[in-house]
C-alpha cells in the first residue's frame, strides 16, 4: 500500500495481508528514524506477526459465556 507521513511526525506503513475472507488492513506506525533502521525482512516479519496474531483471534473457537444460572 503506502507509507504516509502523519501530522505528529511519525510514519504509517499501511499494508493489507491475507486472502478473503481473512484480510487484515493495518499499519506499522513509528518515527521515521526507527523505521529506517529496519531492513525489509524485519518489516515483512512484523507485518506477518501482526497477521498471525490477528488470524489466531478471529478464527479461534467461541468461548462459552459464563452463566448467571445456579450450578447443579
C-alpha positions as a printed Julia matrix, in Angstrom:
72×3 Matrix{Float64}:
   0.0     0.0    0.0
   1.61    3.3    1.01
   3.84    4.97   3.54
   2.1     8.06   4.88
   3.57   10.93   6.9
   1.38   11.65   9.93
   0.85   15.12  11.4
   2.77   14.24  14.56
   5.92   13.35  12.57
   5.51    9.58  12.62
   5.08    7.49   9.51
   2.47    4.83   8.85
   3.43    1.94   6.57
  -0.08    0.87   5.55
  -0.49   -2.72   4.43
  -3.01   -5.39   3.54
  -2.26   -9.07   4.1
  -4.19  -12.33   3.78
  -6.77  -13.81   1.47
 -10.55  -13.45   1.51
 -12.37  -13.7    3.82
  -9.45  -13.1    6.19
  -7.77   -9.91   5.0
  -6.13   -7.62   7.55
  -5.8    -3.89   6.79
  -3.29   -2.41   9.22
  -0.28   -0.1    9.5
   3.09   -0.1   11.2
   3.37    3.32  12.84
   6.66    4.69  14.17
   9.14    7.51  13.95
  10.97    7.7   10.59
  14.38    7.19  12.25
  13.16    3.92  13.79
  11.67    2.74  10.5
  14.88    3.5    8.62
  16.83    1.21  10.99
  14.77   -1.79   9.86
  15.68   -3.97   6.88
  12.87   -5.06   4.55
  12.87   -8.58   6.01
  12.25   -7.19   9.51
   9.37   -5.04   8.26
   7.77   -8.01   6.49
   8.24  -10.15   9.61
   6.47   -7.5   11.71
   3.57   -7.41   9.27
   3.35  -11.21   9.22
   3.38  -11.35  13.03
   0.51   -8.84  13.15
  -1.44  -11.02  10.72
  -0.65  -14.25  12.58
  -1.83  -12.74  15.88
  -4.99  -11.35  14.28
  -5.91  -14.54  12.42
  -5.49  -16.56  15.64
  -8.06  -14.32  17.32
 -10.63  -14.14  14.53
 -10.54  -17.89  13.82
 -10.46  -19.07  17.44
 -13.43  -21.17  18.53
 -16.01  -19.23  20.54
 -15.68  -19.26  24.3
 -18.82  -20.1   26.27
 -20.04  -17.06  28.15
 -20.39  -17.52  31.89
 -23.95  -18.09  33.01
 -25.73  -16.48  35.95
 -27.76  -19.66  36.41
 -27.01  -21.61  39.62
 -24.78  -24.66  39.23
 -26.45  -28.04  39.83
